[in-house]
Amino acid sequence: MKPLQLDFYNVKQRRRKQSNIVLAVLLSLIALGLLLEDNQLVSQIADIEQSAMVLQTHKSNRLVQPTEQDKRKMLVAMGIRDKLNFPWHDFLNSLEVVKQDLVTVNLTIIQPNPAKREVLISGEAPDLKTMLAFVSLMEQQATFYDVLLVNQRRLESNNNNALAFTLKTRWEI
């Protein structure tokens, strides 16, 4: 008996060629689909950018006027900014120099007005002489000028000579 030779080489080769062709066609179809999808995305992005530019030019052409409430808020914010930017350290140091000489004077209120560069100072002194000395020392400071005694009144306390007073002064720091 003669052995039977089975040669399937040609059949395997044909099947491989067919499967390679099918695989190549599938890959080219996928690549073509991805290319088309990419083109669509690029055109959509361009359309969106174009519409955004149009909207931006329309918005810039229409200048929005602030409302009265916005104007009031801006004024309040600017006032707060001015108060925060007030040179508190230098101002209080100058006031402390005056206060060191007259320990018996108690300051109760300090109200700066940065817009006018004025300050209203209220305090209490044990007697008229001490109060006038405080006013005089304030005038001698380089920081304060135009010191004006606005009012004074006697305090209702055990000491009949005690006075409450208010000064108005301008400052230059």
C-alpha positions in Angstrom: 0.0 0.0 0.0 1.1 3.3 -1.0 0.9 6.1 1.5 -1.5 8.8 0.6 -0.1 12.2 0.3 -2.3 15.0 1.3 -1.2 18.4 0.1 -3.3 21.1 1.6 -0.8 23.8 1.0 -2.7 25.4 -1.9 -6.0 25.3 0.0 -4.4 26.9 3.1 -2.7 29.5 0.9 -6.0 30.5 -0.8 -7.8 30.8 2.6 -5.1 33.0 4.0 -5.2 35.2 0.9 -9.0 35.5 1.2 -8.9 36.2 4.9 -6.1 38.8 4.4 -8.2 40.5 1.7 -11.2 40.5 3.9 -9.2 41.9 6.8 -7.6 44.6 4.5 -11.1 45.6 3.3 -12.4 45.8 6.9 -9.5 47.9 8.0 -9.8 50.3 5.1 -13.6 50.6 5.8 -12.8 51.4 9.4 -10.1 53.9 8.4 -12.5 55.5 5.9 -15.3 55.8 8.6 -12.8 57.4 11.1 -11.7 59.8 8.4 -15.3 60.8 7.7 -16.1 61.2 11.4 -13.0 63.3 11.9 -14.1 65.6 9.0 -17.5 66.0 10.6 -16.0 66.8 14.0 -13.7 69.4 12.4 -16.5 71.1 10.6 -18.7 71.1 13.8 -15.8 72.6 15.8 -15.4 75.3 13.1 -19.1 76.1 13.2 -19.1 76.4 16.9 -16.1 78.6 16.9 -17.7 80.8 14.2 -20.9 81.1 16.2 -19.0 81.9 19.4 -17.1 84.7 17.6 -20.4 86.1 16.3 -21.9 86.1 19.7 -18.8 87.7 21.2 -18.8 90.5 18.7 -22.5 91.1 19.3 -21.9 91.2 23.1 -19.0 93.6 22.7 -21.1 95.8 20.4 -23.8 96.1 23.0 -22.2 97.8 25.9 -24.1 97.0 29.1 -24.8 100.0 31.2 -24.6 99.4 35.0 -27.9 99.7 36.8 -28.4 102.1 39.8 -28.0 99.2 42.1 -24.6 98.3 40.5 -23.5 101.9 40.8 -24.4 101.9 44.5 -22.6 98.6 45.1 -19.5 100.1 43.4 -19.6 103.2 45.5 -19.9 101.1 48.7 -17.0 98.9 47.5 -14.8 101.9 46.8 -15.6 103.3 50.2 -14.6 100.1 51.9 -11.4 99.9 49.8 -10.5 103.5 50.9 -11.1 102.6 54.5 -8.9 99.5 54.2 -6.2 101.4 52.4 -6.2 104.0 55.2 -2.6 104.3 56.6 -3.7 103.0 60.1 -0.2 102.1 61.3 1.3 105.6 60.7 -1.8 107.3 61.9 -2.1 105.4 65.1 1.7 105.8 65.8 1.3 109.5 65.6 -1.7 109.5 67.9 0.2 107.2 70.3 3.0 109.7 70.6 0.5 112.4 71.7 -1.2 109.9 74.0 2.1 108.9 75.8 2.5 112.4 77.1 -1.0 112.5 78.5 -1.9 109.1 79.9 -5.0 110.4 81.7 -6.7 111.2 78.4 -8.9 108.4 77.2 -9.8 108.3 73.6 -13.2 106.8 72.9 -13.9 107.3 69.2 -11.6 107.6 66.1 -13.5 108.2 62.9 -11.3 108.8 59.8 -12.7 110.1 56.6 -10.2 109.1 54.0 -11.9 111.0 51.2 -11.5 114.4 53.0 -8.3 113.3 54.9 -10.0 114.3 58.1 -10.5 112.5 61.4 -13.0 113.0 64.2 -11.5 112.1 67.6 -13.6 111.9 70.8 -12.2 111.4 74.2 -12.4 112.1 77.9 -10.0 114.2 80.0 -9.9 114.6 83.8 -9.8 118.4 83.6 -9.8 121.4 81.2 -6.0 121.9 81.5 -5.3 118.3 80.4 -7.8 118.5 77.5 -6.2 121.8 76.2 -2.7 120.2 76.6 -3.9 117.3 74.4 -5.2 119.7 71.8 -1.9 121.6 71.9 0.2 118.3 71.5 -2.0 117.3 68.5 -1.2 120.6 66.8 2.5 120.1 67.4 2.5 116.8 65.6 3.6 117.0 61.9 1.0 114.4 61.0 -2.0 116.5 62.2 -2.9 120.0 61.2 -6.0 122.2 61.4 -6.8 120.8 64.8 -10.2 122.1 65.9 -12.0 121.5 69.2 -15.5 120.8 68.1 -17.2 120.5 71.5 -16.7 119.7 75.1 -19.0 118.9 78.0 -18.8 118.0 81.6 -19.2 114.3 82.5 -21.7 113.2 85.1 -19.3 111.3 87.4 -17.7 111.5 90.8 -15.0 113.9 89.5 -16.8 117.2 88.6 -13.9 118.4 86.5 -14.0 115.5 84.0 -14.7 116.5 80.4 -15.8 114.7 77.2 -14.5 116.4 74.1 -14.5 116.0 70.3 -11.7 117.1 68.0 -11.7 117.4 64.2 -8.3 117.4 62.5 -6.8 116.8 59.1 -3.8 114.5 58.6 -0.9 114.2 56.2 0.9 110.9 56.2 
